Amino acid sequence: MRTDDSTNWSAFMAGACIGAGIALLLAPQSGTELRSTLRDYAGRAKDEFDDAAEQGRAAWDQAVERSQEYVEGGKQTLRKAGQAAREFVDDTVQSAQHTMEETTSRRS
């Protein structure tokens, strides 16, 4: 979830909880009925919280997995660049040695 969506969702849930709590306290019910209703509501709220937490964990896991893929891709790119640099240096050294040998043999 994006941060804005998360903030909006949190505000909505907080408002829903406060509104439901006020409605329960002002409703004409006996103490036993009210406690039962509160218990049911608390159970539903816990379930919703657990679902939201699971979604958060799943989003976190997905973000970690994607970042690991990016890091691995970066490592592979650096390995290829390093190999290309080594090959370039080797070719340059061989070319310089060949040029030096030609120059030396012409002087003789």
TACORRA-V331901 format. One record per pair of residues at least 24 apart in sequence whose C-alpha atoms are under 7 Angstrom apart, sorted by the first residue. I is the first residue (numbers start at 1). J is the second residue. If there is no record, write none. Layout:
[[I & J] [I & J]]
This chain:
none
